[in-house]
Amino acid sequence: MPEISTTIHAKRREAQGKGPAHRLRAQGLAPAVVYSRHGQPLAITVDPKELRAALSGEARFNTLLTLKVEGDGAERLVMLKDHQRDPIKSDRLIHADFLEVRMEEKIRVEIPVVLKGKPIGVTEGGILQQSRRFLEVHCFPNKIPKEIEVDVSNLKIAQSIHVSELKMPEGVEVKFQSNYTIAVVAVPEKEEVVAPVAAPTAEGAAAAAAGSATGAAPAPGQAPAQGAAPAATAGKGGEGKGGGKEKK
């Protein structure tokens, strides 16, 4: 469970708009907004380096942060709701949105799903596929789990685990309208065997080449080779077709 021990500092931001925001970024700062269910949004300025260090733990973006605003005696418990990075320098934070939370109120957070165990179906040749890598859960701020473990060791080929079958940690619930799949052991695809085409033998190729070179008559039913003279047809009694005997 997350520990409320990370503190970040901020200043109120009076001037808003593109111009003031550009000037803040030129100073190495980032504009931000704190949203609350019980009050108006609060425009602030934060140090991107301090925020990055605060979110570097195992909880990452689900880290609970104690926000201290300069000139404001009250401390706020917040979580990072959204952020924007420079499209060119991806490590540069250009804006952040925070959500103020209270210990007695449940919140919605996304938790990574981690598959545990080697499925029986994988041993039999199946392929394990993870359909969901994050789950949106409802819980109190001090009950946010770091991950949701899913045991897949009993899955056989073509079997799957759905969200309704998950055992959630105490104080954590997941709401869903459709019983979607978390992981499945897919049936391996069979490789299609293609029979090789037999190549002509050396003898056959040589015979075909010789026949073409000598102008040999084609076999019955075949067309004569291109450029070859048609074969003479013998008439009755050895005479040429339509011709008589040679006169002496």
C-alpha positions in Angstrom: 0.0 0.0 0.0 1.2 3.5 -0.7 2.8 5.6 2.1 2.0 9.2 2.5 5.5 10.4 2.8 6.2 12.2 -0.4 5.9 16.0 -0.3 6.1 18.4 -3.2 6.0 22.2 -3.0 4.1 24.6 -5.2 3.2 28.3 -5.6 -0.1 29.9 -6.5 -0.3 31.0 -10.1 -2.2 34.2 -10.7 -1.5 34.9 -14.3 -2.8 32.4 -16.7 -2.6 31.9 -20.5 0.0 31.0 -23.0 2.3 33.9 -22.4 2.7 33.4 -18.6 3.0 29.6 -19.2 5.9 30.1 -21.6 7.7 32.3 -19.2 7.3 29.7 -16.4 8.7 27.0 -18.6 11.6 29.2 -19.6 12.4 29.4 -15.8 12.4 25.6 -15.6 8.9 25.4 -13.9 5.6 23.9 -15.1 2.1 25.2 -14.7 -0.4 22.9 -13.0 -4.0 22.7 -11.7 -5.4 21.0 -8.6 -8.9 19.8 -9.1 -11.2 18.9 -6.1 -14.7 17.5 -5.7 -15.3 20.0 -2.9 -14.0 23.2 -4.3 -12.8 25.3 -7.2 -9.7 24.4 -9.2 -6.4 25.9 -7.9 -3.8 27.1 -10.4 -0.3 26.4 -9.2 3.3 26.2 -10.3 5.5 23.1 -9.6 9.1 22.1 -10.1 9.2 19.3 -12.7 12.3 17.8 -11.2 10.8 17.5 -7.8 7.6 16.0 -9.2 9.6 13.4 -11.3 11.6 12.4 -8.2 8.3 12.0 -6.2 6.9 9.7 -8.8 9.9 7.5 -9.2 8.8 4.9 -6.6 7.0 1.6 -7.3 3.6 3.2 -7.2 4.6 5.6 -10.0 1.5 7.7 -11.0 -0.6 6.2 -8.2 1.7 7.8 -5.6 0.0 9.8 -2.9 1.5 13.3 -2.7 1.3 15.8 0.1 1.1 19.2 -1.6 2.4 22.3 0.2 1.4 25.5 -1.4 3.5 28.5 -0.5 1.5 31.0 1.6 -1.3 28.4 2.2 -1.2 26.9 5.7 -3.3 23.9 4.7 -1.7 20.8 3.1 -3.5 18.9 0.4 -3.4 15.2 -0.3 -3.3 14.8 -4.1 -2.5 12.4 -6.9 -1.3 13.1 -10.4 -4.4 12.9 -12.7 -2.8 13.8 -16.0 0.3 15.4 -17.5 1.7 16.7 -20.8 5.2 16.4 -22.0 7.1 18.4 -24.7 6.6 16.6 -28.0 10.3 17.1 -28.9 11.9 16.8 -25.5 9.8 13.9 -24.0 11.4 14.2 -20.6 10.3 17.8 -20.2 7.1 18.3 -18.3 5.0 21.2 -19.6 1.7 20.8 -17.7 0.3 18.7 -14.8 -3.2 18.1 -13.4 -3.7 16.9 -9.8 -6.7 15.5 -8.1 -7.3 16.3 -4.4 -8.3 13.1 -2.5 -9.6 12.3 0.9 -9.0 9.2 2.9 -12.7 8.5 3.5 -13.6 8.7 -0.2 -13.0 6.0 -2.8 -11.1 7.0 -6.0 -10.6 5.3 -9.4 -7.1 4.3 -10.4 -5.5 2.1 -13.0 -3.5 -0.8 -11.6 -1.1 -3.0 -13.7 -2.0 -6.7 -14.1 0.8 -9.2 -13.6 0.3 -12.9 -14.7 1.8 -15.5 -12.3 2.7 -19.1 -13.0 3.3 -21.1 -16.2 0.0 -22.4 -17.7 -0.5 -26.1 -18.3 -1.5 -25.3 -21.9 1.9 -23.6 -22.6 3.6 -26.8 -21.6 1.4 -28.6 -24.1 2.4 -26.2 -26.9 -0.2 -23.4 -26.4 0.6 -19.7 -26.4 -0.2 -17.4 -23.4 -1.8 -14.1 -24.4 -2.5 -11.2 -22.0 -5.6 -9.3 -23.2 -5.6 -6.7 -20.4 -2.5 -5.1 -18.8 -4.3 -2.6 -16.6 -7.5 -2.6 -14.6 -9.5 0.4 -13.4 -10.4 -0.3 -9.7 -12.2 1.6 -7.0 -10.6 1.9 -3.5 -9.7 4.2 -0.7 -6.4 6.2 -1.2 -4.6 4.1 1.5 -5.7 0.8 -0.1 -4.3 1.3 -3.6 -2.5 -1.9 -4.6 0.8 -1.8 -6.6 -0.4 -4.5 -8.9 -3.1 -7.1 -9.4 -1.7 -10.7 -9.5 -3.5 -13.2 -11.7 -2.6 -16.9 -11.3 -2.7 -18.6 -14.8 -0.9 -21.9 -13.9 -4.1 -24.0 -14.3 -5.1 -22.7 -17.7 -5.2 -25.4 -20.5 -5.2 -24.8 -24.2 -8.2 -22.7 -25.3 -9.0 -21.8 -21.7 -9.1 -18.2 -20.4 -9.6 -16.1 -17.3 -12.2 -13.3 -17.2 -12.5 -10.3 -15.0 -15.3 -11.8 -12.9 -13.0 -14.6 -11.8 -10.3 -12.3 -10.3 -9.8 -12.2 -6.5 -9.3 -8.6 -5.6 -7.4 -7.4 -2.6 -9.3 -6.3 0.5 -11.0 -3.0 0.0 -10.5 -3.0 -3.7 -13.3 -3.6 -6.2 -13.5 -3.6 -10.0 -16.7 -2.5 -11.8 -17.5 -3.8 -15.3 -20.4 -4.1 -17.7 -19.0 -6.9 -19.8 -17.1 -9.9 -18.5 -14.0 -9.2 -20.6 -11.0 -11.5 -20.9 -7.8 -11.0 -18.9 -5.6 -13.8 -20.4 -6.0 -16.8 -22.6 -3.9 -19.8 -23.8 -4.3 -19.7 -27.5 -4.2 -22.8 -29.8 -1.0 -22.8 -31.8 -1.4 -22.3 -35.5 -0.5 -25.2 -37.7 2.1 -24.6 -40.4 0.9 -25.3 -43.9 3.2 -27.7 -45.8 3.6 -26.8 -49.5 4.8 -29.6 -51.7 7.9 -28.5 -53.8 7.5 -28.3 -57.6 9.8 -30.9 -59.3 12.4 -29.3 -61.5 13.1 -30.8 -65.0 16.0 -33.3 -65.1 19.2 -32.5 -66.9 18.5 -35.2 -69.5 15.0 -33.9 -70.2 16.3 -30.3 -70.6 19.1 -31.5 -73.0 16.6 -33.5 -75.1 14.3 -30.5 -75.4 17.1 -28.2 -76.4 18.4 -30.7 -79.0 14.9 -31.2 -80.5 14.5 -27.4 -80.9 17.9 -27.0 -82.5 17.4 -29.8 -85.2 13.9 -28.7 -86.0 12.5 -32.1 -85.2 8.8 -32.6 -85.8 6.8 -32.2 -82.6 5.0 -35.1 -81.1 1.4 -35.7 -82.3 -1.0 -33.1 -80.9 1.8 -30.5 -80.3 2.4 -27.3 -82.3 5.6 -27.1 -84.3 8.5 -25.2 -82.8 8.8 -21.5 -83.8 10.8 -21.1 -87.0 10.8 -24.9 -87.8 9.8 -26.1 -91.2 6.7 -28.4 -91.3 7.4 -32.1 -91.7 6.7 -33.6 -95.1 3.7 -35.8 -95.3 4.0 -39.0 -97.3 1.2 -39.9 -99.7 0.0 -43.3 -100.8 2.7 -45.4 -102.5 5.5 -43.1 -101.2 4.4 -40.2 -103.5 4.3 -36.7 -102.2 0.9 -35.3 -101.5 -0.9 -34.5 -104.7 2.3 -35.2 -106.9 3.0 -37.9 -109.5 6.0 -40.1 -110.2 9.1 -38.5 -111.5 9.4 -38.8 -115.3 12.5 -40.3 -116.7 
